[in-house]
Amino acid sequence: SRWSQGVVLYTFDITEKKQQQTALLNQNELLKNTVELTKTGSWKIDVETLELTLSDEMLKLIDVKVGSDPLIFNDLLTNVHPEDERNLIYTLDESIARKEACEMEYRLINTKNEVKYVITKTTPVKDIN
C-alpha cells in the first residue's frame, strides 16, 4: 500500500487568520473607494535619493499614466505652479529638518495644463530599515 509506513499529519485551525484576512481585504477595499471618491493622492519621498513613490490617485492628479517610469522629486516639481514651487520646497525642507508634520496649499499643473488646487499634509517617517 502507498501508506504502509504511516504518516503524521498536523492540522491547524486558521479560522481566525482567515477572518482577519477577509476583514483586512474589506478595509483595503473601503480605503481604496474612499481615496478614489475624495481624489486623495499620496506620495512618499526618499530624502536621500529624492525618488518618489506616488499613489495611483496622485498620478491621476498630475495626469501621469499609472505604471509609468519612476519619478524623482524634480519631476514632480515640474507640475507645481511656478509661483508655489519655492514655498513648497521650503515647507518640505522644514518639515523634514524638524521631523514635524505640516500642511501646505499649492497648485499643480497637469499635462493638460489644467490647474488643480491641492492641500498636502506631511508626516515625516523614520527609515524602517
C-alpha positions, 0 to 999 in steps of 0.5 A: 500500500502507498501508506504502509509506513504511516504518516503524521499529519498536523492540522491547524485551525486558521479560522481566525487568520482567515477572518482577519484576512477577509476583514483586512481585504474589506478595509483595503477595499473601503480605503481604496473607494474612499481615496478614489471618491475624495481624489486623495493622492499620496506620495512618499519621498526618499530624502536621500535619493529624492525618488518618489513613490506616488499613489495611483490617485496622485498620478491621476492628479498630475495626469501621469499614466499609472505604471509609468517610469519612476519619478524623482522629486524634480519631476514632480516639481515640474507640475507645481505652479511656478509661483508655489514651487519655492514655498513648497520646497521650503515647507518640505525642507522644514518639515523634514529638518524638524521631523514635524508634520505640516500642511501646505496649499499649492497648485499643480499643473497637469499635462493638460495644463489644467490647474488643480488646487491641492492641500498636502499634509506631511508626516515625516517617517523614520527609515524602517530599515 
